[in-house]
Amino acid sequence: MSFSDSVSASMKSGRDFQNRQEKLEKDATMNESDQAKSPKPSSLASVAKSHISRGNSARRLGTGLEAKGIHAWFGSNHVLADISLDFASGSVTALIGPSGCGKSTFIRTLNRMHEFIPTAAMAGEVLLDGKDIYAPGTDVTKIRLKVGMVFQKPNPFPSMTIGENVLSGLRLAQLKVENKDDLVEECLARAGLWSEVKDRLGEYGGALSGGQQQRLCIARSLAVSPHVLLMDEPCSALDPGSTLKIEDTIAELSETMTIIIVTHNMQQAARVSDYTAFFLSDGGPGEMVEYGKTTEIFSNPRDKRTENYVTGRFG
Amino acid sequence: MSETKVSRSVPKPSKPWQPSAAERAQSLSVGVLAALASVGLVALTPMKGVLPTVIFFGIFAVLIGFVKGTFTRGSTTGKNNAIGILLGLGTCVALIPIASILQTTVSRGYKGIHTGLFTEDMSMNTAIDPITEGGLLHALLGSLIMVSIALVIAMPLGILTAIYLTEIKGRFSRPVRFLVQAMSGVPSIVAGLFIMSAIIYPITKSFNGLMGALALSILMIPTIARTAEEVLLLIPNDLREAGVALGGTQWRTVAMVVVPAARSGLITAMILGIARVIGETAPILLVSGGGDAINVNPVEGPMGSLPFYIWKSFFFGTEEATTRGWAGLLVLLVFVLILFTLARTLSRRKVRR
């Protein structure tokens, strides 16, 4: 990693930030003058630009994921009610909403991690390439190979080196690969980490910074070539610079895979996603209030509660 | 840059939170006052000896510390001082027996240490032979062999038990955990009796090192299982979830992620297990036969061990034998000390980063 690279990268991000800041201020003043008019556009509307024009890439893996009527319980506590969402192949979907509205629970039902909590129960169907992942006789480890996951806290395996961490998925699932070195390089490059760690693959994962660890975790998920990548607040523990890098990674990855990202950061949802779903719980189970193209959610939400949330009036 | 070097005055690093010399002298004066008061009290009353002086020193130190704190900064400080002094005294009291054991063992044991100790056995010697003759090599080898075999048996069983308790969390984990805890309280002689009545009398009909090792492994399993359980519980759940989310089965995740992450802690569990049994005399006495000659075959013939050697030496009671006993104790103590130091250093060293 050359010094000038990092400088130009940070300068670029700085400039982006400035532009964004100016836009935000402009929007804010517009908001004030248009206060009587309704609906008020969110200040993030300008950030949310639809990427849907992406062509139908031949590299795309799988045909997407579909959740039908998902309910979830912890014990007798009904935490999620009737979520139906269709995640098209190659799209980025952001799940937003205040804490405790069931976003994380929802994405954990999508790769059958929900069942890890002893009191958990669920209802509904999750169709991966047309097949229900909860159907009896399904091999759950195969499902999790196709639906990868990145967690909120970076969690590289402490007993493995950086290189071993990237290959850990293959070893865990007992898959064979022809050229390990190439795979390590490819995964790390796609996760935007290769230039920073290429000379220190033999070091332990814990030696990296938080942002690097998180990108290592992304690289680790990529090694088993999942069709869908679930990200549960992947940037909540990271600084803005690392966040930016991971967002670049997400943009790159969406060329080939379906990405579902939970985030508390509205700017992030606006920046990275094609579609946005807004979850809310009013004391009862979490529900999906609104779903639509990210541009529409942030500029022209149909629901008053969505508008209040995306404009920062609560949450 | 070097030409326009700005001379900047760097303040001297200090530690203003530490007590000043005057404050330290004051704290010391509390101790001196308490000592004077206790000595004076004992001299003025019919009480005699060291014990009442020490007891009154403690009482006076707590009282004077409390009064001093209360008068200088209020009752909260007074109470704080009193509790602090009490805790310090308590630590000293707890250390007395340990220091005493060490002191006695070293002062009596060093007389029996000679180079022949580690090269000879006792097969040709009797209890009244001079101390420079004979040795405890047979006992040291016997202990090493029996503890090693016990370790080979108990380590996998103990770790698998811990994995069952922390990873599988099956329906039987509550009763298993209860049994493991109860087992760690089982008197060691019961383990010896169990091997004797369950294996020696009905099946093998011979007393040898393997039987001793079996008895020791019974004592070792609960120690290893409990320590390993604690260690595995410390591994963050994130790692398990990450392993499973990558498409690993539970077993692969445990074997590849959880256990390696807990490696240094599991080594500690092993060393604690060894330390638990290395000084055991009762079960060895019952089942290993207790030989005086070097025997490295665990399945045939009696096998000696360090605790047995010590017990036998004291049992004879002659001056030479007693010195041998103390020397054996010293060797055993040093051995255990080395093990514990090893355990501390290994467990303090975190997973390599």
Boltz contact constraints between the chains, C-beta under 6 A:
constraints:
  - contact:
      token1: [A, 113]
      token2: [B, 245]
      max_distance: 6.0
  - contact:
      token1: [A, 141]
      token2: [B, 247]
      max_distance: 6.0
  - contact:
      token1: [A, 141]
      token2: [B, 249]
      max_distance: 6.0
  - contact:
      token1: [A, 144]
      token2: [B, 245]
      max_distance: 6.0
  - contact:
      token1: [A, 144]
      token2: [B, 247]
      max_distance: 6.0
  - contact:
      token1: [A, 145]
      token2: [B, 247]
      max_distance: 6.0
  - contact:
      token1: [A, 149]
      token2: [B, 245]
      max_distance: 6.0
  - contact:
      token1: [A, 153]
      token2: [B, 238]
      max_distance: 6.0
  - contact:
      token1: [A, 155]
      token2: [B, 238]
      max_distance: 6.0
  - contact:
      token1: [A, 155]
      token2: [B, 239]
      max_distance: 6.0
  - contact:
      token1: [A, 155]
      token2: [B, 242]
      max_distance: 6.0
  - contact:
      token1: [A, 157]
      token2: [B, 257]
      max_distance: 6.0
  - contact:
      token1: [A, 158]
      token2: [B, 261]
      max_distance: 6.0
  - contact:
      token1: [A, 158]
      token2: [B, 351]
      max_distance: 6.0
  - contact:
      token1: [A, 159]
      token2: [B, 260]
      max_distance: 6.0
  - contact:
      token1: [A, 159]
      token2: [B, 261]
      max_distance: 6.0
  - contact:
      token1: [A, 169]
      token2: [B, 246]
      max_distance: 6.0
  - contact:
      token1: [A, 172]
      token2: [B, 243]
      max_distance: 6.0
  - contact:
      token1: [A, 172]
      token2: [B, 246]
      max_distance: 6.0
  - contact:
      token1: [A, 172]
      token2: [B, 248]
      max_distance: 6.0
  - contact:
      token1: [A, 172]
      token2: [B, 252]
      max_distance: 6.0
  - contact:
      token1: [A, 172]
      token2: [B, 256]
      max_distance: 6.0
  - contact:
      token1: [A, 173]
      token2: [B, 247]
      max_distance: 6.0
  - contact:
      token1: [A, 204]
      token2: [B, 352]
      max_distance: 6.0
  - contact:
      token1: [A, 204]
      token2: [B, 353]
      max_distance: 6.0
  - contact:
      token1: [A, 206]
      token2: [B, 353]
      max_distance: 6.0
  - contact:
      token1: [A, 207]
      token2: [B, 353]
      max_distance: 6.0
  - contact:
      token1: [A, 224]
      token2: [B, 247]
      max_distance: 6.0
